[in-house]
């Protein structure tokens, strides 16, 4: 899982490269702590960021999760970015 939409669907939770990156985004007001997730995850509100920033956050989260998978599983996913 690299992104999670909550029941309210006002935002999406995504993984950041580190706890420090997540803290910085929260301090800057670009995200908030993602409830029930590790501290390296943040929740970004669709209404508070641009479409480009949202796309970047989701793609970054995908890349982080993808690189944590085994090479065998990564090979089944095709090229990235697609």
N, CA, C and O atoms as a CHARMM CRD file, in Angstrom:
* protein
*
  328
    1    1 UNK  N      0.85000  -1.16200   0.00000 PROA 1      0.00000
    2    1 UNK  CA     0.00000   0.00000   0.00000 PROA 1      0.00000
    3    1 UNK  C      0.90400   1.23600   0.00000 PROA 1      0.00000
    4    1 UNK  O      1.81100   1.34600   0.82400 PROA 1      0.00000
    5    2 UNK  N      0.65700   2.14400  -0.90700 PROA 2      0.00000
    6    2 UNK  CA     1.46300   3.35900  -0.98300 PROA 2      0.00000
    7    2 UNK  C      0.64500   4.62200  -0.76200 PROA 2      0.00000
    8    2 UNK  O      1.20700   5.70500  -0.59500 PROA 2      0.00000
    9    3 UNK  N     -0.67700   4.49100  -0.76100 PROA 3      0.00000
   10    3 UNK  CA    -1.56000   5.62700  -0.50100 PROA 3      0.00000
   11    3 UNK  C     -2.85500   5.09000   0.08800 PROA 3      0.00000
   12    3 UNK  O     -3.27500   3.97200  -0.21100 PROA 3      0.00000
   13    4 UNK  N     -3.47700   5.90300   0.92500 PROA 4      0.00000
   14    4 UNK  CA    -4.71000   5.47400   1.56900 PROA 4      0.00000
   15    4 UNK  C     -5.70200   6.62200   1.58800 PROA 4      0.00000
   16    4 UNK  O     -5.40100   7.71200   2.07400 PROA 4      0.00000
   17    5 UNK  N     -6.88600   6.36700   1.05600 PROA 5      0.00000
   18    5 UNK  CA    -7.98800   7.32400   1.12000 PROA 5      0.00000
   19    5 UNK  C     -8.86600   6.95600   2.29900 PROA 5      0.00000
   20    5 UNK  O     -9.28700   5.80600   2.42600 PROA 5      0.00000
   21    6 UNK  N     -9.14300   7.90700   3.14900 PROA 6      0.00000
   22    6 UNK  CA    -9.99700   7.65000   4.30400 PROA 6      0.00000
   23    6 UNK  C    -11.46700   7.64200   3.93300 PROA 6      0.00000
   24    6 UNK  O    -11.82900   7.88900   2.78300 PROA 6      0.00000
   25    7 UNK  N    -12.29700   7.36100   4.89900 PROA 7      0.00000
   26    7 UNK  CA   -13.73600   7.29300   4.68000 PROA 7      0.00000
   27    7 UNK  C    -14.31600   8.64200   4.25200 PROA 7      0.00000
   28    7 UNK  O    -15.26300   8.69600   3.46800 PROA 7      0.00000
   29    8 UNK  N    -13.74500   9.72000   4.76900 PROA 8      0.00000
   30    8 UNK  CA   -14.23300  11.05400   4.41000 PROA 8      0.00000
   31    8 UNK  C    -13.73700  11.50300   3.04800 PROA 8      0.00000
   32    8 UNK  O    -14.33200  12.38900   2.43500 PROA 8      0.00000
   33    9 UNK  N    -12.65200  10.90200   2.56200 PROA 9      0.00000
   34    9 UNK  CA   -12.07800  11.18000   1.24400 PROA 9      0.00000
   35    9 UNK  C    -11.77400  12.66100   1.01800 PROA 9      0.00000
   36    9 UNK  O    -11.92400  13.16600  -0.09400 PROA 9      0.00000
   37   10 UNK  N    -11.34600  13.35400   2.07700 PROA 10     0.00000
   38   10 UNK  CA   -10.94200  14.74900   1.93700 PROA 10     0.00000
   39   10 UNK  C     -9.44100  14.86900   1.71300 PROA 10     0.00000
   40   10 UNK  O     -8.92100  15.95400   1.45400 PROA 10     0.00000
   41   11 UNK  N     -8.76200  13.74700   1.81700 PROA 11     0.00000
   42   11 UNK  CA    -7.32100  13.75600   1.64200 PROA 11     0.00000
   43   11 UNK  C     -6.81100  12.34400   1.43400 PROA 11     0.00000
   44   11 UNK  O     -7.57000  11.37500   1.41900 PROA 11     0.00000
   45   12 UNK  N     -5.50900  12.26200   1.27600 PROA 12     0.00000
   46   12 UNK  CA    -4.87500  10.96300   1.05300 PROA 12     0.00000
   47   12 UNK  C     -3.64700  10.88700   1.95900 PROA 12     0.00000
   48   12 UNK  O     -2.90300  11.85700   2.10800 PROA 12     0.00000
   49   13 UNK  N     -3.45300   9.71100   2.56000 PROA 13     0.00000
   50   13 UNK  CA    -2.26400   9.47100   3.37200 PROA 13     0.00000
   51   13 UNK  C     -1.19200   8.85700   2.48700 PROA 13     0.00000
   52   13 UNK  O     -1.45300   7.92200   1.73000 PROA 13     0.00000
   53   14 UNK  N      0.02200   9.39700   2.59400 PROA 14     0.00000
   54   14 UNK  CA     1.13900   8.92800   1.76700 PROA 14     0.00000
   55   14 UNK  C      2.38900   8.80300   2.62600 PROA 14     0.00000
   56   14 UNK  O      2.50300   9.42800   3.68000 PROA 14     0.00000
   57   15 UNK  N      3.31600   7.99000   2.15800 PROA 15     0.00000
   58   15 UNK  CA     4.59700   7.78300   2.84200 PROA 15     0.00000
   59   15 UNK  C      5.57700   8.85900   2.40200 PROA 15     0.00000
   60   15 UNK  O      5.61400   9.24900   1.23500 PROA 15     0.00000
   61   16 UNK  N      6.37000   9.33000   3.35600 PROA 16     0.00000
   62   16 UNK  CA     7.44100  10.27300   3.05500 PROA 16     0.00000
   63   16 UNK  C      8.77800   9.55200   3.24300 PROA 16     0.00000
   64   16 UNK  O      8.81300   8.47800   3.84300 PROA 16     0.00000
   65   17 UNK  N      9.86200  10.11200   2.74800 PROA 17     0.00000
   66   17 UNK  CA    11.15900   9.43400   2.87200 PROA 17     0.00000
   67   17 UNK  C     11.61400   9.20300   4.31500 PROA 17     0.00000
   68   17 UNK  O     12.36300   8.26500   4.58700 PROA 17     0.00000
   69   18 UNK  N     11.16300  10.05600   5.24100 PROA 18     0.00000
   70   18 UNK  CA    11.61900   9.92100   6.62500 PROA 18     0.00000
   71   18 UNK  C     10.64900  10.61900   7.57400 PROA 18     0.00000
   72   18 UNK  O      9.76600  11.36900   7.15900 PROA 18     0.00000
   73   19 UNK  N     10.84700  10.34300   8.85900 PROA 19     0.00000
   74   19 UNK  CA    10.06400  11.02000   9.89300 PROA 19     0.00000
   75   19 UNK  C     10.34100  12.52000   9.84900 PROA 19     0.00000
   76   19 UNK  O      9.44000  13.33300  10.05600 PROA 19     0.00000
   77   20 UNK  N     11.58100  12.87300   9.58300 PROA 20     0.00000
   78   20 UNK  CA    11.95600  14.28700   9.51800 PROA 20     0.00000
   79   20 UNK  C     11.24200  15.00700   8.37500 PROA 20     0.00000
   80   20 UNK  O     10.78000  16.13600   8.54100 PROA 20     0.00000
   81   21 UNK  N     11.15200  14.34600   7.20600 PROA 21     0.00000
   82   21 UNK  CA    10.42800  14.94000   6.07800 PROA 21     0.00000
   83   21 UNK  C      8.95800  15.12400   6.42300 PROA 21     0.00000
   84   21 UNK  O      8.35900  16.15200   6.10400 PROA 21     0.00000
   85   22 UNK  N      8.38400  14.12800   7.07500 PROA 22     0.00000
   86   22 UNK  CA     6.98100  14.22800   7.47900 PROA 22     0.00000
   87   22 UNK  C      6.79700  15.39000   8.45300 PROA 22     0.00000
   88   22 UNK  O      5.85500  16.17100   8.31500 PROA 22     0.00000
   89   23 UNK  N      7.68700  15.50600   9.43000 PROA 23     0.00000
   90   23 UNK  CA     7.60500  16.59800  10.40600 PROA 23     0.00000
   91   23 UNK  C      7.70500  17.95800   9.72900 PROA 23     0.00000
   92   23 UNK  O      6.98300  18.89100  10.08300 PROA 23     0.00000
   93   24 UNK  N      8.59800  18.06600   8.76000 PROA 24     0.00000
   94   24 UNK  CA     8.76100  19.32900   8.03500 PROA 24     0.00000
   95   24 UNK  C      7.47800  19.69900   7.28600 PROA 24     0.00000
   96   24 UNK  O      7.03100  20.84500   7.34400 PROA 24     0.00000
   97   25 UNK  N      6.89600  18.73900   6.59200 PROA 25     0.00000
   98   25 UNK  CA     5.64400  19.00300   5.87000 PROA 25     0.00000
   99   25 UNK  C      4.54200  19.43600   6.82700 PROA 25     0.00000
  100   25 UNK  O      3.75300  20.32700   6.51200 PROA 25     0.00000
  101   26 UNK  N      4.49100  18.80500   7.99100 PROA 26     0.00000
  102   26 UNK  CA     3.47800  19.16600   8.98800 PROA 26     0.00000
  103   26 UNK  C      3.73500  20.57500   9.51000 PROA 26     0.00000
  104   26 UNK  O      2.80500  21.37500   9.61400 PROA 26     0.00000
  105   27 UNK  N      4.98500  20.88400   9.83900 PROA 27     0.00000
  106   27 UNK  CA     5.34100  22.22500  10.32500 PROA 27     0.00000
  107   27 UNK  C      5.03000  23.30300   9.29600 PROA 27     0.00000
  108   27 UNK  O      4.61100  24.40400   9.65300 PROA 27     0.00000
  109   28 UNK  N      5.23400  22.98600   8.01800 PROA 28     0.00000
  110   28 UNK  CA     4.98200  23.95000   6.94500 PROA 28     0.00000
  111   28 UNK  C      3.48900  24.09900   6.65200 PROA 28     0.00000
  112   28 UNK  O      3.09500  24.99300   5.90300 PROA 28     0.00000
  113   29 UNK  N      2.66300  23.24300   7.22800 PROA 29     0.00000
  114   29 UNK  CA     1.22900  23.30200   6.98300 PROA 29     0.00000
  115   29 UNK  C      0.82300  22.64500   5.67300 PROA 29     0.00000
  116   29 UNK  O     -0.29200  22.85500   5.19600 PROA 29     0.00000
  117   30 UNK  N      1.71300  21.85500   5.08800 PROA 30     0.00000
  118   30 UNK  CA     1.42200  21.18900   3.81000 PROA 30     0.00000
  119   30 UNK  C      0.76900  19.83500   4.02300 PROA 30     0.00000
  120   30 UNK  O      0.25200  19.23900   3.07800 PROA 30     0.00000
  121   31 UNK  N      0.78700  19.33900   5.27200 PROA 31     0.00000
  122   31 UNK  CA     0.21900  18.02700   5.58100 PROA 31     0.00000
  123   31 UNK  C     -0.07300  17.97100   7.06900 PROA 31     0.00000
  124   31 UNK  O      0.27800  18.88000   7.82100 PROA 31     0.00000
  125   32 UNK  N     -0.72200  16.88800   7.48200 PROA 32     0.00000
  126   32 UNK  CA    -0.94500  16.64300   8.89800 PROA 32     0.00000
  127   32 UNK  C     -0.57000  15.19600   9.20100 PROA 32     0.00000
  128   32 UNK  O     -0.41300  14.38500   8.28800 PROA 32     0.00000
  129   33 UNK  N     -0.43100  14.88800  10.44200 PROA 33     0.00000
  130   33 UNK  CA    -0.07900  13.51900  10.83600 PROA 33     0.00000
  131   33 UNK  C     -1.16400  12.57500  10.35800 PROA 33     0.00000
  132   33 UNK  O     -2.35100  12.83000  10.55900 PROA 33     0.00000
  133   34 UNK  N     -0.75800  11.48700   9.72600 PROA 34     0.00000
  134   34 UNK  CA    -1.71900  10.48800   9.24500 PROA 34     0.00000
  135   34 UNK  C     -2.11600   9.59800  10.42200 PROA 34     0.00000
  136   34 UNK  O     -1.27500   8.88000  10.96400 PROA 34     0.00000
  137   35 UNK  N     -3.38000   9.63800  10.81700 PROA 35     0.00000
  138   35 UNK  CA    -3.79600   8.82300  11.95700 PROA 35     0.00000
  139   35 UNK  C     -3.60400   7.33100  11.67900 PROA 35     0.00000
  140   35 UNK  O     -3.84100   6.85700  10.56800 PROA 35     0.00000
  141   36 UNK  N     -3.17300   6.60600  12.70400 PROA 36     0.00000
  142   36 UNK  CA    -3.01600   5.14300  12.66100 PROA 36     0.00000
  143   36 UNK  C     -1.83100   4.67100  11.82300 PROA 36     0.00000
  144   36 UNK  O     -1.65100   3.46400  11.66100 PROA 36     0.00000
  145   37 UNK  N     -1.02600   5.56900  11.29100 PROA 37     0.00000
  146   37 UNK  CA     0.12300   5.19700  10.47700 PROA 37     0.00000
  147   37 UNK  C      1.42000   5.54400  11.20500 PROA 37     0.00000
  148   37 UNK  O      1.42200   6.29900  12.17800 PROA 37     0.00000
  149   38 UNK  N      2.51600   4.98100  10.71700 PROA 38     0.00000
  150   38 UNK  CA     3.85000   5.31700  11.21100 PROA 38     0.00000
  151   38 UNK  C      4.07500   6.81000  11.03400 PROA 38     0.00000
  152   38 UNK  O      3.43100   7.44200  10.19700 PROA 38     0.00000
  153   39 UNK  N      4.97600   7.37000  11.81200 PROA 39     0.00000
  154   39 UNK  CA     5.21200   8.82400  11.76100 PROA 39     0.00000
  155   39 UNK  C      5.80300   9.30900  10.44700 PROA 39     0.00000
  156   39 UNK  O      5.85500  10.51600  10.21200 PROA 39     0.00000
  157   40 UNK  N      6.24800   8.40600   9.58600 PROA 40     0.00000
  158   40 UNK  CA     6.77000   8.81600   8.28200 PROA 40     0.00000
  159   40 UNK  C      5.64500   8.98500   7.25600 PROA 40     0.00000
  160   40 UNK  O      5.90200   9.34200   6.10600 PROA 40     0.00000
  161   41 UNK  N      4.41000   8.73000   7.66700 PROA 41     0.00000
  162   41 UNK  CA     3.25200   8.92600   6.80500 PROA 41     0.00000
  163   41 UNK  C      2.57000  10.23800   7.16800 PROA 41     0.00000
  164   41 UNK  O      2.50000  10.60900   8.34000 PROA 41     0.00000
  165   42 UNK  N      2.06600  10.93800   6.15100 PROA 42     0.00000
  166   42 UNK  CA     1.30600  12.17400   6.36800 PROA 42     0.00000
  167   42 UNK  C      0.00000  12.10800   5.58400 PROA 42     0.00000
  168   42 UNK  O     -0.14400  11.33900   4.63400 PROA 42     0.00000
  169   43 UNK  N     -0.92700  12.92700   6.00700 PROA 43     0.00000
  170   43 UNK  CA    -2.19400  13.05800   5.27700 PROA 43     0.00000
  171   43 UNK  C     -2.20200  14.42500   4.62600 PROA 43     0.00000
  172   43 UNK  O     -2.03600  15.44500   5.29500 PROA 43     0.00000
  173   44 UNK  N     -2.39900  14.43900   3.30600 PROA 44     0.00000
  174   44 UNK  CA    -2.49100  15.70600   2.57700 PROA 44     0.00000
  175   44 UNK  C     -3.93900  15.92600   2.16800 PROA 44     0.00000
  176   44 UNK  O     -4.61000  15.02200   1.67100 PROA 44     0.00000
  177   45 UNK  N     -4.39500  17.12800   2.38600 PROA 45     0.00000
  178   45 UNK  CA    -5.77400  17.49700   2.08400 PROA 45     0.00000
  179   45 UNK  C     -5.85800  17.93800   0.62800 PROA 45     0.00000
  180   45 UNK  O     -5.10000  18.80500   0.19300 PROA 45     0.00000
  181   46 UNK  N     -6.77000  17.34800  -0.11500 PROA 46     0.00000
  182   46 UNK  CA    -6.94000  17.68900  -1.53600 PROA 46     0.00000
  183   46 UNK  C     -7.17800  19.17600  -1.74400 PROA 46     0.00000
  184   46 UNK  O     -6.76600  19.73700  -2.75900 PROA 46     0.00000
  185   47 UNK  N     -7.83400  19.80800  -0.79900 PROA 47     0.00000
  186   47 UNK  CA    -8.22200  21.21300  -0.95700 PROA 47     0.00000
  187   47 UNK  C     -7.09100  22.17600  -0.63200 PROA 47     0.00000
  188   47 UNK  O     -7.18900  23.36700  -0.93000 PROA 47     0.00000
  189   48 UNK  N     -6.00400  21.67200  -0.01700 PROA 48     0.00000
  190   48 UNK  CA    -4.95400  22.55300   0.47700 PROA 48     0.00000
  191   48 UNK  C     -3.70400  22.58300  -0.39600 PROA 48     0.00000
  192   48 UNK  O     -2.83600  23.43300  -0.19400 PROA 48     0.00000
  193   49 UNK  N     -3.59600  21.66800  -1.36700 PROA 49     0.00000
  194   49 UNK  CA    -2.39100  21.62100  -2.20100 PROA 49     0.00000
  195   49 UNK  C     -2.77800  21.57600  -3.67300 PROA 49     0.00000
  196   49 UNK  O     -3.91300  21.26200  -4.03100 PROA 49     0.00000
  197   50 UNK  N     -1.81700  21.89400  -4.50200 PROA 50     0.00000
  198   50 UNK  CA    -2.06900  21.88800  -5.94500 PROA 50     0.00000
  199   50 UNK  C     -2.10200  20.45700  -6.47000 PROA 50     0.00000
  200   50 UNK  O     -1.63400  19.53000  -5.80800 PROA 50     0.00000
  201   51 UNK  N     -2.64900  20.29400  -7.64000 PROA 51     0.00000
  202   51 UNK  CA    -2.69600  18.98100  -8.28500 PROA 51     0.00000
  203   51 UNK  C     -1.28300  18.44400  -8.52600 PROA 51     0.00000
  204   51 UNK  O     -1.03300  17.25000  -8.35800 PROA 51     0.00000
  205   52 UNK  N     -0.36500  19.32600  -8.91900 PROA 52     0.00000
  206   52 UNK  CA     1.02200  18.90700  -9.16000 PROA 52     0.00000
  207   52 UNK  C      1.69100  18.40700  -7.87900 PROA 52     0.00000
  208   52 UNK  O      2.39400  17.39700  -7.89400 PROA 52     0.00000
  209   53 UNK  N      1.47100  19.11600  -6.77900 PROA 53     0.00000
  210   53 UNK  CA     2.06000  18.68100  -5.51500 PROA 53     0.00000
  211   53 UNK  C      1.44800  17.35800  -5.05900 PROA 53     0.00000
  212   53 UNK  O      2.15600  16.48400  -4.55800 PROA 53     0.00000
  213   54 UNK  N      0.15400  17.21200  -5.22800 PROA 54     0.00000
  214   54 UNK  CA    -0.51300  15.95700  -4.87600 PROA 54     0.00000
  215   54 UNK  C      0.05400  14.79900  -5.69200 PROA 54     0.00000
  216   54 UNK  O      0.34600  13.73400  -5.14900 PROA 54     0.00000
  217   55 UNK  N      0.20500  15.01100  -6.98400 PROA 55     0.00000
  218   55 UNK  CA     0.77900  13.98600  -7.86300 PROA 55     0.00000
  219   55 UNK  C      2.18500  13.62100  -7.40000 PROA 55     0.00000
  220   55 UNK  O      2.53500  12.44200  -7.34000 PROA 55     0.00000
  221   56 UNK  N      2.98600  14.62500  -7.07400 PROA 56     0.00000
  222   56 UNK  CA     4.34700  14.38600  -6.61700 PROA 56     0.00000
  223   56 UNK  C      4.35900  13.58500  -5.30900 PROA 56     0.00000
  224   56 UNK  O      5.15600  12.65700  -5.16700 PROA 56     0.00000
  225   57 UNK  N      3.50700  13.92200  -4.37400 PROA 57     0.00000
  226   57 UNK  CA     3.44600  13.19700  -3.09400 PROA 57     0.00000
  227   57 UNK  C      3.06700  11.73100  -3.31000 PROA 57     0.00000
  228   57 UNK  O      3.64700  10.84500  -2.68300 PROA 57     0.00000
  229   58 UNK  N      2.09800  11.46700  -4.19100 PROA 58     0.00000
  230   58 UNK  CA     1.67000  10.09600  -4.45100 PROA 58     0.00000
  231   58 UNK  C      2.76800   9.32300  -5.17600 PROA 58     0.00000
  232   58 UNK  O      3.03700   8.17200  -4.83300 PROA 58     0.00000
  233   59 UNK  N      3.40400   9.93600  -6.17400 PROA 59     0.00000
  234   59 UNK  CA     4.48400   9.25900  -6.90300 PROA 59     0.00000
  235   59 UNK  C      5.68000   8.98100  -5.98800 PROA 59     0.00000
  236   59 UNK  O      6.29900   7.92200  -6.09100 PROA 59     0.00000
  237   60 UNK  N      6.00800   9.90600  -5.10900 PROA 60     0.00000
  238   60 UNK  CA     7.10400   9.70000  -4.16600 PROA 60     0.00000
  239   60 UNK  C      6.78200   8.54300  -3.23000 PROA 60     0.00000
  240   60 UNK  O      7.63600   7.69400  -2.97500 PROA 60     0.00000
  241   61 UNK  N      5.56800   8.50600  -2.72300 PROA 61     0.00000
  242   61 UNK  CA     5.15100   7.42500  -1.84600 PROA 61     0.00000
  243   61 UNK  C      5.24200   6.07700  -2.56400 PROA 61     0.00000
  244   61 UNK  O      5.72400   5.09300  -2.00300 PROA 61     0.00000
  245   62 UNK  N      4.77900   6.05000  -3.79500 PROA 62     0.00000
  246   62 UNK  CA     4.84300   4.81800  -4.58100 PROA 62     0.00000
  247   62 UNK  C      6.29800   4.36400  -4.75600 PROA 62     0.00000
  248   62 UNK  O      6.60700   3.18400  -4.59000 PROA 62     0.00000
  249   63 UNK  N      7.17100   5.28700  -5.08500 PROA 63     0.00000
  250   63 UNK  CA     8.58100   4.94300  -5.30000 PROA 63     0.00000
  251   63 UNK  C      9.21700   4.39800  -4.01900 PROA 63     0.00000
  252   63 UNK  O      9.98900   3.44100  -4.07700 PROA 63     0.00000
  253   64 UNK  N      8.90700   4.98700  -2.87600 PROA 64     0.00000
  254   64 UNK  CA     9.45000   4.52700  -1.60200 PROA 64     0.00000
  255   64 UNK  C      8.99600   3.10100  -1.31400 PROA 64     0.00000
  256   64 UNK  O      9.80500   2.24000  -0.97000 PROA 64     0.00000
  257   65 UNK  N      7.71300   2.86400  -1.45500 PROA 65     0.00000
  258   65 UNK  CA     7.17300   1.53200  -1.17700 PROA 65     0.00000
  259   65 UNK  C      7.69500   0.53000  -2.19900 PROA 65     0.00000
  260   65 UNK  O      8.06300  -0.58900  -1.84000 PROA 65     0.00000
  261   66 UNK  N      7.72900   0.91700  -3.44200 PROA 66     0.00000
  262   66 UNK  CA     8.18900   0.00600  -4.49900 PROA 66     0.00000
  263   66 UNK  C      9.62500  -0.45300  -4.25500 PROA 66     0.00000
  264   66 UNK  O      9.93000  -1.63500  -4.41500 PROA 66     0.00000
  265   67 UNK  N     10.50000   0.45900  -3.87400 PROA 67     0.00000
  266   67 UNK  CA    11.89700   0.07900  -3.65700 PROA 67     0.00000
  267   67 UNK  C     12.06900  -0.82100  -2.44100 PROA 67     0.00000
  268   67 UNK  O     13.10300  -1.47600  -2.30800 PROA 67     0.00000
  269   68 UNK  N     11.08800  -0.86900  -1.55900 PROA 68     0.00000
  270   68 UNK  CA    11.18600  -1.75100  -0.39300 PROA 68     0.00000
  271   68 UNK  C     10.75700  -3.18600  -0.72000 PROA 68     0.00000
  272   68 UNK  O     10.94700  -4.09200   0.09100 PROA 68     0.00000
  273   69 UNK  N     10.18600  -3.38700  -1.89900 PROA 69     0.00000
  274   69 UNK  CA     9.77300  -4.72100  -2.32100 PROA 69     0.00000
  275   69 UNK  C     10.96400  -5.50900  -2.85300 PROA 69     0.00000
  276   69 UNK  O     11.98600  -4.92800  -3.21900 PROA 69     0.00000
  277   70 UNK  N     10.83100  -6.81300  -2.89300 PROA 70     0.00000
  278   70 UNK  CA    11.90800  -7.63800  -3.44700 PROA 70     0.00000
  279   70 UNK  C     12.03700  -7.35300  -4.94000 PROA 70     0.00000
  280   70 UNK  O     11.08700  -6.90500  -5.58100 PROA 70     0.00000
  281   71 UNK  N     13.21600  -7.61700  -5.48200 PROA 71     0.00000
  282   71 UNK  CA    13.45800  -7.40600  -6.91600 PROA 71     0.00000
  283   71 UNK  C     12.49800  -8.25600  -7.75500 PROA 71     0.00000
  284   71 UNK  O     12.05500  -7.82600  -8.82000 PROA 71     0.00000
  285   72 UNK  N     12.18400  -9.44200  -7.28100 PROA 72     0.00000
  286   72 UNK  CA    11.27700 -10.33400  -8.00400 PROA 72     0.00000
  287   72 UNK  C      9.87400  -9.71600  -8.12100 PROA 72     0.00000
  288   72 UNK  O      9.26100  -9.74800  -9.18700 PROA 72     0.00000
  289   73 UNK  N      9.39200  -9.16900  -7.03900 PROA 73     0.00000
  290   73 UNK  CA     8.07100  -8.52300  -7.06800 PROA 73     0.00000
  291   73 UNK  C      8.12000  -7.25000  -7.89600 PROA 73     0.00000
  292   73 UNK  O      7.19300  -6.96100  -8.65400 PROA 73     0.00000
  293   74 UNK  N      9.20300  -6.48500  -7.75400 PROA 74     0.00000
  294   74 UNK  CA     9.34300  -5.24600  -8.54700 PROA 74     0.00000
  295   74 UNK  C      9.29700  -5.56000 -10.05100 PROA 74     0.00000
  296   74 UNK  O      8.72400  -4.79400 -10.82600 PROA 74     0.00000
  297   75 UNK  N      9.89000  -6.66300 -10.45400 PROA 75     0.00000
  298   75 UNK  CA     9.92200  -7.04600 -11.87100 PROA 75     0.00000
  299   75 UNK  C      8.51900  -7.30300 -12.41400 PROA 75     0.00000
  300   75 UNK  O      8.27900  -7.09700 -13.60300 PROA 75     0.00000
  301   76 UNK  N      7.60800  -7.74000 -11.58700 PROA 76     0.00000
  302   76 UNK  CA     6.23500  -7.99600 -12.03700 PROA 76     0.00000
  303   76 UNK  C      5.42400  -6.72800 -12.21500 PROA 76     0.00000
  304   76 UNK  O      4.34200  -6.75700 -12.80200 PROA 76     0.00000
  305   77 UNK  N      5.94300  -5.60300 -11.70800 PROA 77     0.00000
  306   77 UNK  CA     5.19400  -4.34700 -11.75000 PROA 77     0.00000
  307   77 UNK  C      5.41300  -3.54200 -13.01300 PROA 77     0.00000
  308   77 UNK  O      4.69500  -2.57300 -13.25900 PROA 77     0.00000
  309   78 UNK  N      6.39700  -3.92700 -13.82500 PROA 78     0.00000
  310   78 UNK  CA     6.68300  -3.16300 -15.03200 PROA 78     0.00000
  311   78 UNK  C      7.58000  -1.99400 -14.71200 PROA 78     0.00000
  312   78 UNK  O      8.06900  -1.86100 -13.59100 PROA 78     0.00000
  313   79 UNK  N      7.79500  -1.14700 -15.70100 PROA 79     0.00000
  314   79 UNK  CA     8.72500  -0.02500 -15.52300 PROA 79     0.00000
  315   79 UNK  C      8.08400   1.09000 -14.70500 PROA 79     0.00000
  316   79 UNK  O      6.86200   1.22700 -14.64700 PROA 79     0.00000
  317   80 UNK  N      8.94600   1.87800 -14.08000 PROA 80     0.00000
  318   80 UNK  CA     8.48400   3.02500 -13.31200 PROA 80     0.00000
  319   80 UNK  C      9.38600   4.19800 -13.61800 PROA 80     0.00000
  320   80 UNK  O     10.60400   4.01800 -13.60700 PROA 80     0.00000
  321   81 UNK  N      8.89400   5.35000 -13.88100 PROA 81     0.00000
  322   81 UNK  CA     7.46600   5.64700 -13.92000 PROA 81     0.00000
  323   81 UNK  C      6.82700   5.12600 -15.20200 PROA 81     0.00000
  324   81 UNK  O      7.45400   5.04700 -16.25900 PROA 81     0.00000
  325   82 UNK  N      5.57000   4.78100 -15.06300 PROA 82     0.00000
  326   82 UNK  CA     4.83200   4.17800 -16.18300 PROA 82     0.00000
  327   82 UNK  C      4.30200   5.21700 -17.13100 PROA 82     0.00000
  328   82 UNK  O      3.65900   4.87600 -18.12400 PROA 82     0.00000
